[in-house]
Amino acid sequence: MISFNPTDKSVIWEIKQTNVTNTHSVLLKALLLFAINLLFFPNIQAQQKIIKNYSAGFRIFEYNMIGNNPTTLAPQLKDPVSYLYALNNFSYNSLHGNPAIAYMKNFYLNIEMRGRNAESRFWKNHSIQAGIVFTNKLSRNAGAIEDIQWDFIPDIIKRTRGYSYTEQIQFLGANTGINRRFKVAKNIQLLAGLQAQGSFAIIHNYKQQLDSSAFHQGAGWIYQKSTSMPDLAGKRYFQWQAYIPLGMEVNVYKQAFFIRLEAMIGLIGSSTRLKTISNKEAHGVGIWLVYQPVRK
């Protein structure tokens, strides 16, 4: 039986993080409802805003992942106490991590709005965007622990027993921002803006596998065996991003369809991410298909 002190600082920290996550959940749900309302019921908003365009986008962001080896997984898990108990009771002498940068694919369905007075100096070049965003399900190696033993008599044999972990995570959320366009040619315009998105991990788990093997110096592998273990449930945490997109839009059909290429520099954060600058950087590139209704 595992017991803990209810006044322990780590438990208090967990309670605080839960309160923060609940607040983020309410804000994100409100933003999602707003974005869905704009996407699928635009006429309701027509009294105050005019739909400038509809767009579907694809972006790839690169950033450092968190929980890169088995000794740093606990803060990402729903039940860190049980995991740490099991980890501390497994004898290991080898630790493997995965410090590689992750590439997360983001998919967008957006609209852009402008004021009813579209000919005003501000709304002629600026627009407000809103929409939904979801990512692919990212699977990545999250490291391993191993107990390696050597036999020297009568032959040299390396025996290995350990656990390996694979993280699976996917996000769903909403995005918003303000954009400004600069027309540089008849069919080309540049875009810059300030945008943000917030999302929750709707899928987050760690697949764990028990591996055992024996290797003979002369004969090669004597045996190799892998056994799947129950998944470890990860936290469904909130993640935010803020970034500056710099793009170029090209008219491809009758001033109604545009292709936009862009690059972004920005920041990322969550309750489980370290506060260092290197862990907050999130840069990427993207491509969009934009449909702009012809105004009569």
Backbone as JSON, one array per atom type, in Angstrom:
{
  "sequence": "MISFNPTDKSVIWEIKQTNVTNTHSVLLKALLLFAINLLFFPNIQAQQKIIKNYSAGFRIFEYNMIGNNPTTLAPQLKDPVSYLYALNNFSYNSLHGNPAIAYMKNFYLNIEMRGRNAESRFWKNHSIQAGIVFTNKLSRNAGAIEDIQWDFIPDIIKRTRGYSYTEQIQFLGANTGINRRFKVAKNIQLLAGLQAQGSFAIIHNYKQQLDSSAFHQGAGWIYQKSTSMPDLAGKRYFQWQAYIPLGMEVNVYKQAFFIRLEAMIGLIGSSTRLKTISNKEAHGVGIWLVYQPVRK",
  "N": [[0.85, -1.2, 0.0], [0.56, 2.2, -0.87], [1.31, 5.22, 0.67], [0.93, 8.72, 1.43], [1.92, 11.98, 2.52], [-0.52, 14.3, 3.14], [0.07, 16.96, 3.33], [2.25, 17.35, 1.88], [4.5, 19.12, -0.27], [4.57, 18.53, -2.99], [2.05, 17.4, -3.41], [0.38, 19.56, -2.88], [1.22, 21.18, -4.96], [0.23, 19.69, -7.1], [-2.52, 20.04, -6.68], [-2.78, 22.78, -7.13], [-2.02, 22.87, -9.84], [-4.12, 21.44, -10.93], [-6.26, 23.2, -10.47], [-5.47, 25.33, -12.11], [-5.53, 24.07, -14.61], [-8.28, 23.5, -14.8], [-9.32, 26.09, -15.05], [-8.15, 26.85, -17.49], [-9.47, 24.98, -19.07], [-12.16, 25.86, -19.07], [-11.86, 28.36, -20.36], [-10.85, 27.53, -22.84], [-12.96, 25.97, -23.83], [-14.9, 27.94, -24.15], [-13.67, 29.49, -26.14], [-13.54, 27.61, -28.2], [-16.29, 27.15, -28.71], [-16.94, 29.69, -29.62], [-15.36, 29.82, -31.94], [-16.42, 27.66, -33.46], [-19.01, 28.58, -33.77], [-18.57, 30.8, -35.39], [-17.52, 29.57, -37.65], [-19.53, 27.81, -38.62], [-21.95, 29.09, -38.32], [-22.05, 31.7, -39.61], [-23.77, 33.81, -40.32], [-25.01, 34.75, -38.04], [-23.17, 36.36, -36.89], [-22.94, 38.34, -38.68], [-24.07, 40.81, -38.31], [-22.3, 42.35, -36.9], [-19.75, 41.84, -37.91], [-17.93, 41.22, -40.98], [-17.42, 38.45, -43.04], [-14.32, 37.84, -44.22], [-12.7, 35.86, -45.44], [-12.43, 32.26, -45.93], [-10.48, 29.56, -44.71], [-8.18, 26.81, -44.96], [-5.61, 25.23, -43.29], [-2.19, 24.06, -42.9], [0.35, 23.36, -40.68], [3.69, 22.88, -39.52], [5.23, 22.59, -36.51], [8.26, 22.9, -34.67], [9.66, 21.81, -31.66], [11.04, 21.39, -28.32], [10.36, 18.37, -26.68], [8.76, 17.25, -23.62], [9.53, 15.22, -20.75], [11.63, 13.32, -21.45], [12.99, 11.0, -20.79], [12.82, 7.95, -18.79], [13.16, 8.76, -16.08], [12.1, 11.27, -15.95], [9.43, 11.17, -16.51], [7.39, 11.13, -14.61], [6.06, 13.69, -13.82], [4.36, 13.97, -16.0], [2.37, 12.13, -15.82], [-0.83, 10.72, -14.87], [-0.91, 9.21, -12.55], [1.57, 9.58, -10.82], [2.76, 8.68, -8.44], [2.49, 5.85, -8.17], [3.92, 5.09, -10.42], [6.54, 6.05, -9.82], [7.05, 4.5, -7.59], [7.18, 1.93, -8.73], [9.33, 2.35, -10.47], [11.44, 2.9, -8.69], [11.73, 0.43, -7.54], [12.76, -1.19, -9.43], [15.68, -2.63, -10.49], [18.21, -1.08, -12.18], [20.89, -0.3, -14.43], [21.41, 1.16, -16.63], [20.47, 3.9, -18.56], [18.41, 5.38, -20.97], [17.62, 8.09, -23.09], [15.61, 10.45, -25.04], [16.43, 13.1, -26.56], [15.72, 14.39, -28.87], [14.4, 16.89, -31.12], [10.92, 17.47, -31.54], [8.46, 17.21, -34.14], [5.52, 18.61, -34.69], [2.48, 18.21, -36.33], [0.04, 20.46, -37.37], [-3.39, 21.13, -38.0], [-5.78, 23.28, -39.52], [-8.95, 24.97, -39.5], [-10.29, 27.85, -40.48], [-11.72, 31.17, -40.23], [-11.62, 34.55, -41.45], [-12.28, 37.82, -40.31], [-13.58, 41.12, -40.81], [-14.28, 44.59, -40.05], [-17.61, 45.99, -40.48], [-17.47, 48.3, -41.95], [-15.69, 48.01, -44.41], [-14.07, 49.57, -45.99], [-12.69, 51.3, -44.42], [-9.66, 52.77, -43.11], [-8.32, 51.09, -41.31], [-9.62, 48.48, -41.4], [-9.34, 47.88, -44.03], [-6.88, 46.76, -44.46], [-6.44, 45.07, -42.32], [-7.41, 42.12, -40.44], [-9.37, 39.9, -38.39], [-8.8, 36.71, -37.19], [-10.18, 33.44, -36.55], [-10.71, 30.12, -35.34], [-10.62, 26.48, -35.45], [-8.19, 24.1, -34.29], [-6.3, 21.16, -34.71], [-4.1, 18.43, -34.0], [-1.87, 15.94, -35.43], [-1.64, 12.49, -34.27], [1.01, 12.13, -32.37], [3.7, 9.93, -32.11], [6.41, 8.94, -30.2], [9.69, 7.9, -29.2], [10.27, 7.54, -25.8], [12.4, 6.88, -24.24], [14.33, 4.51, -22.18], [14.94, 2.07, -19.56], [17.45, -0.14, -18.35], [18.68, -3.24, -17.14], [21.74, -4.49, -17.2], [23.67, -7.32, -17.45], [26.7, -9.27, -17.26], [28.03, -12.35, -18.26], [30.91, -14.27, -17.84], [31.94, -16.78, -17.7], [31.03, -19.98, -18.83], [31.35, -18.73, -21.28], [31.36, -15.49, -22.91], [28.61, -13.64, -22.3], [26.07, -11.32, -22.81], [23.47, -10.19, -20.91], [20.31, -8.72, -20.93], [17.72, -6.83, -19.45], [14.84, -4.89, -19.37], [12.76, -1.84, -19.45], [11.0, -0.13, -21.99], [9.69, 2.93, -23.35], [7.02, 4.51, -25.1], [5.71, 7.49, -26.12], [2.44, 8.71, -26.8], [0.57, 11.28, -28.19], [-1.96, 13.76, -28.7], [-3.52, 16.8, -29.77], [-6.29, 19.1, -29.36], [-7.91, 22.12, -30.12], [-8.37, 25.71, -30.16], [-7.82, 28.66, -32.18], [-6.73, 32.06, -32.6], [-6.29, 35.5, -33.71], [-4.69, 38.47, -35.1], [-4.28, 39.87, -38.32], [-2.26, 41.47, -40.84], [-2.21, 42.69, -44.13], [-0.09, 43.33, -46.93], [-0.07, 44.66, -49.99], [1.86, 43.86, -52.74], [2.01, 43.34, -55.39], [-0.13, 42.79, -58.28], [-1.2, 40.19, -58.01], [-0.05, 39.27, -55.72], [0.45, 39.33, -52.24], [1.78, 40.27, -49.06], [1.84, 38.95, -45.72], [1.57, 39.61, -42.27], [1.38, 39.1, -38.73], [-0.09, 38.65, -35.45], [-0.58, 35.9, -33.59], [-2.32, 33.31, -31.74], [-2.79, 30.18, -30.05], [-4.63, 27.72, -28.23], [-4.76, 24.55, -26.69], [-5.89, 21.25, -25.7], [-4.54, 18.16, -24.54], [-5.99, 15.58, -25.95], [-5.52, 12.96, -26.35], [-3.24, 11.11, -24.56], [-0.79, 9.08, -23.61], [1.49, 6.57, -22.41], [3.02, 3.97, -23.89], [4.29, 1.02, -22.61], [6.92, -1.35, -22.58], [8.26, -4.52, -21.91], [11.45, -5.68, -22.21], [13.68, -8.31, -22.95], [16.79, -9.98, -23.37], [19.53, -11.97, -24.65], [22.9, -12.06, -25.53], [25.39, -13.67, -27.27], [28.88, -13.63, -27.6], [30.12, -14.97, -29.69], [28.15, -16.55, -31.01], [26.05, -14.84, -31.47], [22.72, -13.47, -31.18], [21.08, -15.08, -28.58], [18.51, -15.16, -27.52], [15.66, -13.05, -27.92], [13.13, -11.12, -26.56], [10.02, -9.46, -26.31], [7.52, -7.93, -24.4], [4.35, -6.57, -24.26], [3.12, -4.13, -22.02], [0.59, -2.82, -19.73], [-0.76, 0.38, -20.69], [0.52, 3.57, -19.6], [-1.29, 6.16, -18.19], [-1.33, 9.44, -19.34], [-1.23, 12.95, -18.39], [-3.95, 15.08, -19.25], [-3.17, 17.74, -20.33], [-3.16, 21.37, -20.64], [-2.04, 23.35, -23.34], [-0.38, 26.19, -24.64], [0.29, 28.42, -27.38], [2.02, 31.15, -28.84], [2.68, 33.26, -31.56], [4.41, 34.82, -34.33], [3.41, 35.13, -37.52], [4.83, 35.19, -40.78], [4.13, 35.68, -44.02], [3.4, 34.88, -47.52], [0.97, 35.51, -49.87], [-0.52, 34.21, -52.77], [-2.47, 34.87, -55.56], [-4.4, 32.47, -57.14], [-6.64, 31.92, -58.58], [-8.85, 33.94, -60.07], [-8.96, 36.05, -58.11], [-10.21, 34.84, -55.98], [-9.35, 32.43, -54.92], [-6.53, 31.63, -53.03], [-3.11, 30.81, -52.4], [-1.15, 30.44, -49.57], [2.06, 30.75, -48.26], [4.07, 30.39, -45.39], [6.12, 31.33, -42.56], [6.82, 30.86, -39.1], [7.68, 32.36, -35.99], [7.9, 31.76, -32.54], [6.48, 31.14, -29.23], [5.94, 28.56, -26.76], [4.02, 26.98, -24.18], [3.18, 25.26, -21.11], [1.66, 23.71, -18.2], [3.34, 21.68, -17.46], [5.72, 22.09, -18.65], [9.17, 23.05, -18.67], [10.51, 26.24, -17.58], [12.54, 27.45, -18.99], [14.12, 29.3, -21.68], [14.88, 27.79, -23.94], [13.11, 25.67, -23.81], [10.78, 26.87, -24.39], [10.69, 27.73, -26.96], [9.15, 27.66, -30.14], [8.99, 27.11, -33.35], [8.03, 27.29, -36.85], [6.69, 26.22, -40.09], [4.28, 26.76, -42.73], [1.39, 26.09, -44.86], [-1.39, 27.33, -46.68], [-4.74, 27.14, -47.95], [-6.81, 29.49, -49.24], [-10.05, 30.8, -49.43], [-11.77, 33.45, -50.78], [-14.73, 35.04, -50.73], [-16.36, 36.5, -53.53], [-17.2, 39.84, -53.56], [-20.2, 41.45, -54.23]],
  "CA": [[0.0, 0.0, 0.0], [1.33, 3.44, -0.97], [0.73, 6.32, 1.43], [1.64, 9.97, 1.28], [1.57, 13.04, 3.45], [-1.39, 15.24, 2.42], [0.6, 18.32, 3.37], [3.48, 17.37, 1.09], [4.49, 20.22, -1.24], [4.26, 18.01, -4.32], [0.6, 17.23, -3.5], [-0.17, 20.92, -2.98], [1.52, 21.63, -6.33], [-0.72, 19.0, -7.98], [-3.83, 20.68, -6.52], [-2.71, 24.07, -7.81], [-2.01, 22.64, -11.26], [-5.47, 21.03, -11.3], [-7.08, 24.4, -10.52], [-5.07, 26.08, -13.31], [-6.04, 23.33, -15.76], [-9.73, 23.7, -14.88], [-9.53, 27.44, -15.58], [-7.84, 26.79, -18.92], [-10.51, 24.19, -19.73], [-13.32, 26.73, -19.27], [-11.51, 29.35, -21.38], [-10.72, 26.88, -24.14], [-14.3, 25.59, -24.29], [-15.56, 29.16, -24.62], [-13.06, 29.87, -27.41], [-13.96, 26.63, -29.19], [-17.68, 27.45, -29.07], [-16.92, 30.92, -30.41], [-14.81, 29.5, -33.26], [-17.4, 26.83, -34.18], [-20.12, 29.46, -34.11], [-18.18, 31.63, -36.52], [-17.29, 28.74, -38.83], [-20.7, 27.13, -39.13], [-23.13, 29.97, -38.25], [-21.51, 33.05, -39.83], [-24.78, 34.85, -40.47], [-25.33, 35.29, -36.73], [-22.2, 37.4, -36.58], [-22.87, 39.3, -39.78], [-24.51, 42.13, -37.88], [-21.17, 43.11, -36.38], [-18.53, 41.61, -38.69], [-18.07, 40.69, -42.33], [-16.48, 37.37, -43.29], [-13.38, 38.2, -45.29], [-12.35, 34.65, -46.17], [-12.38, 30.97, -45.26], [-9.17, 28.97, -45.02], [-7.74, 25.54, -44.37], [-4.16, 25.36, -43.21], [-1.34, 22.99, -42.38], [1.6, 23.89, -40.14], [4.56, 21.99, -38.76], [6.01, 23.28, -35.49], [9.3, 22.13, -34.02], [9.95, 22.25, -30.29], [11.52, 20.35, -27.42], [9.33, 17.64, -25.94], [9.01, 17.11, -22.19], [9.51, 13.81, -20.38], [12.48, 12.71, -22.47], [13.53, 9.72, -20.36], [11.96, 7.39, -17.74], [13.25, 9.45, -14.79], [11.39, 12.56, -16.02], [8.05, 10.94, -16.94], [6.4, 11.22, -13.53], [5.18, 14.88, -13.86], [3.45, 13.9, -17.13], [1.45, 11.02, -15.63], [-1.97, 10.9, -13.96], [-0.6, 8.54, -11.29], [3.03, 9.57, -10.72], [3.23, 7.98, -7.24], [2.63, 4.43, -8.48], [5.01, 4.94, -11.38], [7.81, 6.22, -9.13], [7.21, 3.33, -6.73], [7.64, 0.83, -9.59], [10.65, 2.7, -10.99], [12.42, 2.77, -7.61], [11.88, -0.97, -7.17], [13.37, -1.92, -10.53], [17.13, -2.45, -10.48], [18.73, -0.81, -13.52], [22.22, 0.32, -14.49], [21.54, 1.84, -17.92], [19.36, 4.83, -18.8], [18.4, 5.94, -22.32], [16.67, 9.17, -23.29], [15.38, 10.89, -26.41], [16.42, 14.57, -26.54], [15.48, 14.92, -30.22], [13.31, 17.85, -31.32], [9.7, 16.88, -32.1], [7.8, 17.97, -35.2], [4.08, 18.4, -34.52], [1.68, 18.66, -37.46], [-1.19, 21.15, -36.96], [-4.37, 21.33, -39.07], [-6.62, 24.42, -39.15], [-10.12, 25.44, -40.23], [-10.39, 29.23, -39.98], [-12.31, 32.28, -40.98], [-11.11, 35.87, -41.12], [-13.36, 38.8, -40.27], [-13.23, 42.53, -40.78], [-15.4, 45.42, -39.67], [-18.61, 46.21, -41.53], [-16.94, 49.36, -42.82], [-14.49, 47.39, -44.96], [-13.24, 50.55, -46.69], [-11.96, 52.14, -43.48], [-8.21, 52.62, -43.22], [-7.86, 49.94, -40.53], [-10.16, 47.2, -41.86], [-8.94, 47.62, -45.42], [-5.65, 45.96, -44.47], [-6.39, 44.18, -41.15], [-8.5, 41.17, -40.25], [-9.33, 39.07, -37.19], [-9.02, 35.32, -37.53], [-10.59, 32.52, -35.47], [-11.0, 28.8, -35.88], [-10.23, 25.32, -34.66], [-6.91, 23.49, -34.64], [-6.05, 19.84, -34.15], [-2.81, 17.9, -34.41], [-1.77, 14.5, -35.64], [-1.25, 11.75, -33.07], [2.46, 11.99, -32.41], [4.3, 8.82, -31.36], [7.86, 9.13, -30.12], [10.42, 7.14, -28.2], [10.45, 8.3, -24.55], [13.53, 6.37, -23.48], [14.3, 3.15, -21.62], [15.85, 1.7, -18.48], [17.89, -1.5, -18.56], [19.6, -3.9, -16.22], [22.66, -5.23, -18.06], [24.57, -8.22, -16.71], [27.66, -9.98, -18.1], [28.57, -13.64, -17.85], [32.22, -14.48, -18.46], [32.28, -18.2, -17.62], [32.19, -20.38, -19.64], [31.47, -17.84, -22.43], [30.94, -14.11, -22.67], [27.2, -13.43, -22.68], [25.46, -10.09, -22.31], [22.04, -10.37, -20.62], [19.66, -7.41, -20.75], [16.3, -6.82, -19.1], [14.49, -3.49, -19.14], [11.5, -1.28, -19.91], [11.07, 0.97, -22.95], [8.46, 3.72, -23.32], [6.66, 5.26, -26.3], [4.65, 8.46, -25.83], [1.46, 9.05, -27.83], [-0.12, 12.49, -27.75], [-2.68, 14.51, -29.73], [-4.14, 18.0, -29.2], [-7.43, 19.73, -30.01], [-8.12, 23.42, -29.5], [-8.84, 26.84, -30.96], [-6.8, 29.67, -32.45], [-7.22, 33.39, -32.94], [-5.2, 36.43, -33.96], [-4.92, 39.61, -35.98], [-3.37, 39.83, -39.47], [-2.2, 42.64, -41.71], [-1.72, 42.35, -45.46], [0.61, 44.37, -47.69], [-0.13, 44.3, -51.41], [3.12, 44.2, -53.4], [1.77, 43.2, -56.83], [-1.54, 42.54, -58.56], [-1.59, 38.86, -57.54], [0.79, 38.86, -54.59], [0.43, 40.17, -51.06], [2.49, 39.75, -47.91], [1.03, 38.91, -44.51], [2.22, 39.54, -40.96], [0.35, 39.15, -37.71], [0.17, 38.15, -34.1], [-1.57, 34.84, -33.44], [-2.19, 32.44, -30.56], [-3.68, 29.02, -30.01], [-4.64, 26.95, -27.0], [-5.29, 23.22, -26.96], [-5.77, 20.23, -24.67], [-4.13, 16.83, -24.97], [-7.15, 14.7, -25.91], [-4.9, 11.63, -26.23], [-1.9, 11.19, -23.95], [-0.44, 7.88, -22.88], [2.82, 6.01, -22.62], [3.05, 2.53, -24.06], [5.49, 0.47, -22.01], [7.25, -2.68, -23.09], [9.31, -5.23, -21.18], [12.37, -6.3, -23.17], [14.74, -9.15, -22.39], [17.6, -10.57, -24.43], [20.86, -12.51, -24.31], [23.75, -12.0, -26.72], [26.64, -14.43, -27.15], [29.9, -12.94, -28.39], [30.44, -15.71, -30.91], [26.97, -17.09, -31.68], [25.07, -13.79, -31.72], [21.57, -13.44, -30.29], [20.56, -16.34, -28.07], [17.08, -14.94, -27.55], [15.13, -11.69, -27.78], [11.71, -11.2, -26.24], [9.37, -8.21, -25.93], [6.17, -8.13, -23.88], [3.62, -5.31, -24.07], [2.58, -3.92, -20.69], [-0.52, -1.84, -19.75], [-0.36, 1.77, -20.94], [0.52, 4.55, -18.51], [-2.14, 7.29, -18.56], [-0.7, 10.75, -19.2], [-2.11, 14.06, -18.05], [-4.6, 15.81, -20.35], [-2.82, 19.1, -19.95], [-3.41, 22.5, -21.54], [-0.83, 23.9, -23.96], [-0.63, 27.4, -25.41], [1.33, 28.92, -28.28], [1.9, 32.51, -29.39], [3.68, 33.33, -32.61], [4.31, 35.85, -35.36], [3.53, 34.55, -38.86], [5.28, 36.01, -41.89], [3.75, 34.87, -45.16], [3.17, 35.45, -48.84], [-0.22, 34.97, -50.5], [-0.52, 34.32, -54.24], [-3.76, 34.62, -56.19], [-4.29, 31.38, -58.1], [-7.84, 31.84, -59.41], [-9.85, 35.01, -60.11], [-9.01, 36.78, -56.84], [-11.08, 34.12, -55.06], [-8.56, 31.38, -54.29], [-5.15, 32.03, -52.8], [-2.2, 29.91, -51.69], [-0.26, 31.2, -48.69], [3.21, 30.1, -47.65], [4.44, 31.21, -44.24], [7.03, 30.85, -41.52], [6.42, 31.41, -37.8], [8.56, 32.32, -34.83], [7.0, 31.91, -31.42], [6.7, 30.54, -27.91], [5.01, 27.52, -26.34], [4.06, 26.8, -22.74], [2.18, 24.42, -20.45], [1.92, 23.56, -16.78], [4.36, 20.66, -17.25], [6.94, 22.44, -19.4], [10.16, 23.86, -17.96], [10.37, 27.67, -17.87], [13.72, 27.96, -19.69], [13.84, 29.81, -23.02], [15.02, 26.71, -24.92], [11.93, 24.83, -23.74], [9.61, 27.67, -24.78], [10.76, 28.07, -28.37], [8.34, 26.84, -31.04], [9.02, 27.73, -34.67], [7.47, 26.38, -37.84], [6.34, 26.66, -41.44], [2.93, 26.36, -43.03], [0.79, 26.36, -46.16], [-2.83, 27.54, -46.53], [-5.62, 27.39, -49.09], [-7.72, 30.54, -48.79], [-11.15, 31.14, -50.33], [-12.3, 34.76, -50.49], [-15.95, 35.23, -51.55], [-16.41, 37.69, -54.36], [-18.21, 40.8, -53.09], [-20.95, 42.08, -55.33]],
  "C": [[0.88, 1.25, 0.0], [0.62, 4.53, -0.21], [1.54, 7.58, 1.19], [1.11, 10.98, 2.27], [0.71, 14.08, 2.73], [-0.91, 16.67, 2.48], [1.88, 18.44, 2.57], [3.38, 18.43, 0.0], [4.13, 19.74, -2.64], [2.76, 17.83, -4.5], [-0.09, 18.58, -3.64], [0.05, 21.46, -4.39], [0.54, 20.99, -7.31], [-2.09, 19.65, -7.91], [-3.86, 22.02, -7.25], [-2.76, 23.88, -9.32], [-3.4, 22.22, -11.75], [-6.39, 22.24, -11.42], [-6.77, 25.22, -11.76], [-5.63, 25.41, -14.55], [-7.54, 23.51, -15.92], [-10.07, 25.07, -15.44], [-9.27, 27.47, -17.08], [-8.92, 26.04, -19.68], [-11.73, 25.04, -20.03], [-13.05, 27.75, -20.38], [-11.45, 28.73, -22.76], [-12.08, 26.47, -24.69], [-15.05, 26.8, -24.83], [-15.0, 29.58, -25.98], [-13.45, 28.91, -28.53], [-15.39, 26.88, -29.66], [-17.77, 28.69, -29.95], [-16.45, 30.62, -31.83], [-15.78, 28.67, -34.08], [-18.59, 27.66, -34.62], [-19.8, 30.31, -35.34], [-18.04, 30.81, -37.79], [-18.59, 28.24, -39.45], [-21.99, 27.97, -39.07], [-22.7, 31.42, -38.47], [-22.56, 34.15, -39.91], [-25.16, 35.49, -39.14], [-24.41, 36.46, -36.4], [-22.18, 38.52, -37.61], [-23.3, 40.7, -39.38], [-23.33, 42.99, -37.42], [-19.93, 42.99, -37.26], [-18.89, 41.13, -40.09], [-17.03, 39.6, -42.5], [-15.6, 37.77, -44.47], [-13.01, 36.98, -46.12], [-12.48, 33.42, -45.28], [-11.06, 30.32, -45.63], [-8.98, 27.64, -44.32], [-6.22, 25.54, -44.42], [-3.47, 24.14, -42.61], [-0.02, 23.62, -41.94], [2.38, 22.77, -39.45], [5.37, 22.86, -37.81], [7.09, 22.34, -34.95], [9.57, 22.71, -32.64], [10.44, 21.07, -29.47], [10.34, 19.69, -26.72], [9.72, 17.54, -24.48], [8.83, 15.65, -21.81], [10.34, 12.99, -21.35], [13.13, 11.39, -22.06], [12.71, 9.23, -19.16], [12.03, 8.11, -16.4], [12.53, 10.79, -14.79], [9.93, 12.4, -16.46], [7.02, 11.27, -15.88], [5.51, 12.47, -13.59], [4.17, 14.85, -15.0], [2.33, 12.88, -16.93], [0.3, 11.36, -14.68], [-1.68, 10.3, -12.58], [0.92, 8.45, -11.13], [3.55, 8.77, -9.53], [3.46, 6.5, -7.53], [3.77, 4.19, -9.45], [6.38, 5.05, -10.7], [8.09, 5.04, -8.19], [7.76, 2.15, -7.54], [9.06, 1.09, -10.1], [11.73, 2.5, -9.93], [12.65, 1.32, -7.19], [12.39, -1.84, -8.31], [14.86, -1.6, -10.56], [17.61, -2.23, -11.92], [20.07, -0.09, -13.43], [22.47, 1.02, -15.82], [20.28, 2.66, -18.16], [19.49, 5.43, -20.19], [17.32, 7.01, -22.41], [16.52, 9.52, -24.75], [15.29, 12.42, -26.43], [16.09, 15.21, -27.89], [14.31, 15.9, -30.24], [12.13, 17.15, -31.99], [9.12, 17.81, -33.17], [6.31, 17.63, -35.15], [3.32, 19.01, -35.7], [0.36, 19.23, -36.96], [-2.08, 21.38, -38.18], [-5.4, 22.36, -38.61], [-7.83, 24.54, -40.08], [-10.46, 26.81, -39.67], [-11.31, 30.09, -40.84], [-11.58, 33.55, -40.56], [-12.24, 36.87, -41.26], [-12.78, 40.22, -40.33], [-14.47, 43.33, -40.39], [-16.37, 45.64, -40.82], [-18.17, 47.32, -42.49], [-15.62, 48.89, -43.4], [-13.57, 48.38, -45.65], [-12.5, 51.48, -45.73], [-10.47, 51.84, -43.55], [-7.73, 51.37, -42.48], [-8.32, 48.62, -41.15], [-9.81, 46.89, -43.3], [-7.74, 46.69, -45.48], [-5.57, 44.95, -43.33], [-7.59, 43.24, -41.12], [-8.28, 40.4, -38.95], [-9.63, 37.64, -37.6], [-9.45, 34.52, -36.3], [-10.9, 31.18, -36.11], [-10.56, 27.7, -34.94], [-8.9, 24.78, -35.17], [-6.84, 22.11, -33.99], [-4.74, 19.31, -34.72], [-2.92, 16.43, -34.81], [-1.46, 13.81, -34.31], [0.24, 11.44, -33.18], [2.89, 10.81, -31.55], [5.81, 9.02, -31.37], [8.44, 8.27, -29.01], [10.67, 8.02, -26.98], [11.53, 7.69, -23.65], [13.33, 4.97, -22.92], [15.23, 3.06, -20.42], [16.19, 0.23, -18.66], [18.78, -1.96, -17.41], [20.47, -4.83, -17.06], [23.62, -6.03, -17.19], [25.45, -8.97, -17.7], [28.05, -11.31, -17.44], [29.89, -13.87, -18.58], [32.65, -15.95, -18.45], [31.01, -19.02, -17.91], [32.4, -19.5, -20.87], [31.02, -16.44, -22.04], [29.52, -13.91, -23.21], [26.7, -12.15, -22.01], [23.95, -10.32, -22.15], [21.43, -9.02, -20.27], [18.18, -7.6, -20.43], [15.93, -5.38, -18.78], [13.13, -3.12, -19.68], [11.79, -0.17, -20.92], [9.7, 1.63, -23.03], [8.27, 4.46, -24.64], [5.5, 6.19, -25.96], [3.75, 8.63, -27.04], [0.65, 10.24, -27.34], [-0.77, 13.18, -28.94], [-3.45, 15.64, -29.07], [-5.33, 18.46, -30.04], [-7.68, 21.06, -29.32], [-8.63, 24.46, -30.48], [-7.7, 27.82, -31.15], [-7.46, 30.99, -32.81], [-6.02, 34.3, -33.21], [-5.63, 37.57, -34.85], [-3.85, 39.59, -37.08], [-3.4, 41.17, -40.21], [-1.59, 42.23, -43.04], [-1.13, 43.59, -46.13], [0.62, 43.94, -49.16], [1.15, 44.77, -52.09], [3.02, 44.06, -54.91], [0.3, 42.85, -57.03], [-2.01, 41.22, -57.95], [-0.79, 38.36, -56.35], [0.63, 39.85, -53.45], [1.17, 39.46, -49.92], [1.59, 39.82, -46.68], [1.93, 38.84, -43.28], [1.13, 39.65, -39.9], [0.85, 38.75, -36.35], [-0.95, 37.16, -33.79], [-1.29, 34.0, -32.2], [-3.13, 31.27, -30.7], [-3.53, 28.31, -28.67], [-5.29, 25.61, -27.26], [-5.07, 22.3, -25.77], [-5.3, 18.92, -25.31], [-5.32, 15.9, -24.84], [-6.72, 13.24, -25.88], [-3.52, 11.82, -25.63], [-1.67, 9.94, -23.13], [0.98, 7.45, -23.21], [2.7, 4.5, -22.73], [4.37, 2.01, -23.48], [5.66, -0.98, -22.44], [8.39, -3.25, -22.28], [10.16, -5.98, -22.19], [13.4, -7.14, -22.42], [15.49, -9.82, -23.54], [18.9, -11.13, -23.86], [21.67, -12.56, -25.6], [25.07, -12.7, -26.43], [27.66, -13.82, -28.09], [30.2, -13.65, -29.7], [29.21, -16.12, -31.7], [25.93, -16.04, -32.02], [23.93, -13.86, -30.73], [21.14, -14.84, -29.89], [19.04, -16.27, -28.01], [16.8, -13.44, -27.4], [13.63, -11.81, -27.56], [11.2, -9.84, -25.8], [7.93, -8.5, -25.52], [5.51, -6.78, -23.65], [3.01, -5.27, -22.68], [1.4, -2.93, -20.78], [0.0, -0.42, -19.94], [-0.39, 2.59, -19.65], [-0.3, 5.75, -18.97], [-1.41, 8.6, -18.31], [-1.71, 11.82, -18.85], [-2.7, 14.68, -19.32], [-4.39, 17.3, -20.13], [-3.13, 20.11, -21.05], [-2.08, 23.02, -22.05], [-1.18, 25.13, -24.78], [0.57, 27.71, -26.31], [0.99, 30.34, -28.71], [3.01, 32.69, -30.41], [3.39, 34.47, -33.58], [4.48, 35.17, -36.72], [3.98, 35.6, -39.88], [5.04, 35.2, -43.16], [3.59, 35.64, -46.45], [1.97, 34.74, -49.46], [-0.18, 35.23, -52.0], [-1.91, 33.98, -54.76], [-3.59, 33.53, -57.24], [-5.53, 31.25, -58.98], [-8.77, 33.0, -59.13], [-10.02, 35.77, -58.8], [-9.95, 36.14, -55.82], [-10.33, 33.04, -54.3], [-7.1, 31.8, -54.22], [-4.39, 30.87, -52.13], [-1.27, 30.77, -50.85], [0.83, 30.3, -48.13], [3.69, 30.99, -46.51], [5.47, 30.52, -43.37], [6.64, 31.55, -40.23], [7.56, 31.32, -36.8], [7.69, 32.55, -33.6], [7.43, 31.18, -30.17], [5.62, 29.5, -27.64], [5.12, 27.35, -24.84], [2.96, 25.87, -22.26], [2.56, 24.28, -18.99], [3.03, 22.56, -16.5], [5.68, 20.99, -17.93], [7.86, 23.3, -18.55], [10.09, 25.3, -18.44], [11.57, 28.26, -18.6], [13.34, 28.38, -21.11], [13.89, 28.68, -24.05], [13.8, 25.8, -24.94], [10.66, 25.57, -24.12], [9.62, 28.05, -26.26], [9.91, 27.11, -29.2], [8.25, 27.56, -32.39], [8.48, 26.76, -35.71], [7.26, 27.02, -39.19], [4.93, 26.15, -41.74], [2.5, 26.68, -44.45], [-0.73, 26.4, -45.99], [-3.49, 27.62, -47.91], [-6.7, 28.35, -48.59], [-8.78, 30.8, -49.86], [-11.76, 32.47, -49.88], [-13.53, 35.01, -51.35], [-15.89, 36.54, -52.32], [-17.54, 38.59, -53.88], [-18.88, 41.48, -54.26], [-21.43, 43.46, -54.93]]
}
